[in-house]
């Protein structure tokens, strides 16, 4: 517990110091929220492929000494620059897959410890989803069931399109590598991997991690496995270790939330809802511990409205559901929070210029 408190305090002090010197406080890309050892591991891998560490660090404005201690942090912007340089200087377009395999479960510290100390896979996924942001602040991991499938979905929350595939490969490869360590290839039985980008030139390299059931251009980044596997026991289950690790995760999450803007928190909360219906402002405000009136005022101060954030997520989610599921239009409208399917139809035509059913048929 003492370690958890010290680590969280160091994180909060570091963030406060950096925020005081920032030109754009509150912007995730400038927040020092990526642990430096992730950068160190990437540098090691790129060096093995011929890249020079000094050039890698210089391109990302990272001092070499920053990588020498596990409690140091770099910004999302610095890490993104490092990823670009590593891809360019290693001359390996499949670097994301290899980097993901280098991120063993011990790399993620308290997050991995809390997850692998759970009783079964279902509990582990719940913990992983809850605290995922303390390691990957610019990504959202969600979990839901669909038919006979359990679905783990990754959404990249930044606009750096040139790193979209790389980031998806890193996280999904890391998750599968841990799975192979704990369960062998069992979860691949009846499972699949879906990716929302075209097949790269090195597509066969995916099969060693994800098996042969891989679908590109699928509209979402997902790992799917049989729902019955949620009850599989974890051999490293340890209730005491889980409590200690979760306490540290909670402290880190509180420190991170203190630097996150209200619009980001609202958007992330809405994005996290995968089963059931998207909530309205009353529910979101309650979860954030404020009144709806206060939430509207806070968003207005940022030049935003709750409805605008909700509509943006509804738009993206509607495309995803229409493309990848067999849900009827009325069911999709309900999941998006519409009480009347016709309202969904009008909104969708405004977004895409087509009705939902016509749009779906055009993508078949």
N, C-alpha and C positions, 0 to 999 in steps of 0.2 A: 504493500500500500504506500509506503514511503517513497518508493521508486516512482510510482504513478504520480504522486503529488509533485515531486521534484521535476519530472519530465514535463508535466502539464504547465508548471510555473515557468520553466525555461521557455517553452513554446509561447506562452502568453507575453512574457517580457520581450522576447525576440520580435514578435509580431508588432507589439506596441512601439518598439524602437523604430522598426522599419516604416510603419504607418506614419510616424511623425515626419519622415523625410520624403514621403512620396508626393509626386505631382498629382496623382489621381487616386486618393485614398478610397478604399472600398471596392476597387476593381480587382476581381479574382486574379487576373493575370499578373498583378504586381505583388500579390501576397506571398510571403515566404512560407509556403505550406507543403513543399515537397522535401522529404528528408534527403539529405545530401548523399547518403549511401546509395540511393537509387542512381544518382548521377555517376558515382564511383564505379558501380557495376557496369553501367553502360560504357564508360570510358575503357574499362578493362577489356570488354568484348570488342570494342572498336579498335583498340590497340592490337589485339590479336589478329585483326584483319588488315593491319598496315597503317592505321591512322595514328597520328602523333598526338599524344595527350595535351601538350601545351597549346597546339592549334585548336583542339576541341574546346578546351576551357576558355581560351581567349575569345573564340567566336561567341560564347555564351556569357561572357563577362563574369566568369566564376573564378575566384582565387583558389589556387591549389590547396591551400590550408583549409578551405571550407569542407573538403571531402575527407578530412582526417578524423572527424568525430561523428558518431551516429546521431547525436542530438542537434547537429547543425541543420539548417534549412536553407533551401534556395527557392526562388520564385517560380511560378508556372511559366512565366515568360523566359526565364533563364533555362529551365528544363526543356522547353519547346525548341529553343535555339540549339541546345546541345543535341537533341534528337535529330534535327535537320542536318547538323554538321556530321554526326555519326553516320547517318545514311549516305551522305555525299562522300565522305572520306573513306568509308569502309568499302564502297562500291558493291554493297550487298543489299539488293532490294528486299530480301527476306530477313533483314536484321530484326524486325519486330518479333518474328516467331522465335528466333534464337534468344533474343533478350528476354522474352517472356519465360522461356525455359530456365534462364539463369536466376529468375526471381523465385527462389525456393520459399517454402512456407515460413522458414525462419527469417527471411528478409523482411516480412511485414510485421514482425514484433508482436505486440499485444493483440493486434487484430487476428493474426493467425492462431496465436495461443488460445484466444477466447473461442475461436471457431472449432479447432480440433479437440478442444476439451469438452465439447458438447456430447450428448448421449447418442445422437443420430444425425443423419445428413439434413433432415428437415430443420432441426434446431440450429445446426451449423450455418445453414443458409440464412436463417433469420438474423443471426448475429452478424454475419458477413454483410448483409444488406444494410443493417442498422448503422454500422460504423464504417462502411466502405469509404466514405468521404475523408476520413482522417489520413488516408494514404493516397487517394486519387480524387482530389477536390474538384477537378473539372470533368468528372465522369459520374454517371448515375447507374447503379446496379439495382435491378428490380427482379422480383421473383413472383411467379404466378403459375397456376395450373390451367391447362387447356386440354380438355378431353382426357386422354390417358397419359398426357405428357406433363412433366414438371419442366418449367421454362425459366432459365436464367437469362435475363436480357441486359445488354450493356448499351447505354446511350452516351455518346460523347457530347458534352455540354459546352464546348467552345466552337468557334467558327474557323478553326485552323484546318481547312479542308485538306491541305497537303499532308497533314499528319493523321488524318482520320483512320486510314487503313492501318498505319503503324500502331496507333494507340489501341485499336481493336485487337490486333494481333498480340500485342504485349499482354493485355489483361486476359484474353481468352486462352492464350497459350499457357500463361502462369496458372490459371485455374485448372486446366487439364493436366498440367504436369503434377500438381498437388494431388489431383484425383488419381492419376496413375500410381503415385507413390502409396496412397492409402488403400486403394481398391483395385489396383491393376486395371485391366481393360473391361471390367465388369459393367461399368456405367455406359460403355459404348454399345452394349447389347440393346438394340432397339432405339438407341439414341441418335442424335444428329446435330450438325452445326449449320446454322444459317447466317449468312453474311450479307450486308446491305451494299456491297460494292461488286464490281465485275471481277471475274477470276484473273488473278495476276499471272505473269509468265511462269512463276514458280508454284502454281497451284498444287502440283503433286506433293509438295512438301507438307501440306496441311494433313495429309492422310496419316502420317506417323503419329499425330496427336489426336485427330478428330475422327479417325476411321474413314470409311469410304462414303459415308452419308453426309456429304457436304453440298450445300446449295448456295450459290452466289446470286447476287441481285435479288435477294429475298425480302428486301424492305426492312430488315431489322438484323441486329447482331445478337444471336441467341445460341445458347447451348441447351439442348433438349435431352431429357432422359426419361425413363419410365417412372411414372408417378409412384409406383410401389416401392421404388428404391429410396424414397424419402425416409423410410423406416430402417434403413440399413444402419446397424450400430457402428460407432467409431471406436476403434480399439484403444485410442489414447484418451478416452473420456475421463475427466477428472473434475468433479464439481468445485473443489477448492481452487484449483488452477484457473478454472473458468471465472469464478467470482473475482479473483485478483486481477486477471487480464481485462475483464469487462470494466472494472473500476478505473483502470488506466485509460481504456478507450473512452469512457464517459468524461473523464477530465480533459482529454485531448479534444473531444467533440465540443465541450463547453467553451474551451479556448478558441476553437475555430469558429464557432457560431458567433462569438463576440465580434468577429471581424467581417461577418457576412452581411451584406445589405438585405433589407427587407424584400425587395423584388426577387433577389436570388433565393431567399428562403421560401417565399411563396411559390416560385416556379419549381423548386426542387420538391416541395411537399406535394404539389399537384402531379409532378412527373412520377412520384413514387407510388401513386395509386394505380395498380394494375388489375386487381380483382375488384369487381364492383364498379360503382358509379363515381365519376369525378365530383368532388365536393364543391359546394358554393362558398361564398365569402363568410357566412356565419360559422361554418365548420372549420374553415382554414384559420379564421381569426381565433377561434377557441383553441386550436392546436398550437397557435403561436403565443397564447396567453394574453391576448389583447381583445378589445371590443371591435366589432366590425367598423364602427365609426373611426376608431383610432387607426385601424389598418388602412382604411381609405385615405386618411390624412397622411399617413407615412408614405404610402405609394404616390400620392399627389405631390409630395415634396420632392419625389424623384422624377416627376413628370409622367407618371404612369397611372393606369387604372387597372383594378382587379380584372375587369371584364376583358381588357386587352390581353393580359397575360393568359387568362383562361382560354380565350379564343385561339391564341397562338398554339397552345398545347392541344386544344381540340382539333385544330387543323392537322397538325402533325400526327396526332394519334389516329384520326380518321383515315388518313392515307395508309397508315400501318395496318389498321384493322381490316380495311377493305382489301389490301393486297395479300395479307398473309393468313386470313381466317375465313371460315365458311359461315361466320355469323351473319344473320339477316340484317337488313338495313335498320329495322326497328330496334333490334338488340344493340347494334352499334350506337344508335342515337341515345339509348338508355345509358350505356356505359359512358358516353360523353357528357351525360348530365342533362340531356334534353328531356323535358316532360312530354313534348309533342314531336314525333318524328318529322313532321312537316317543317318545323323550325330548323331541324338539322339539314333537311334538304335545301332550304333557302340559303342557309349559311354556306353549305358546301358549294352550291352554284356560284355564290359570290367569290369563294376562294379559287375554284378551279374552272369555272365557266361551264361545268357539266353537272348533271345529277349524279349522286353517289353510284347508282346502278350502272349508268352509262360509263362512268369513269372506271369502275371495276371491270366491266366487259372489255374496255380498251386495253387493260393491262393483262388480260388472261392469255 
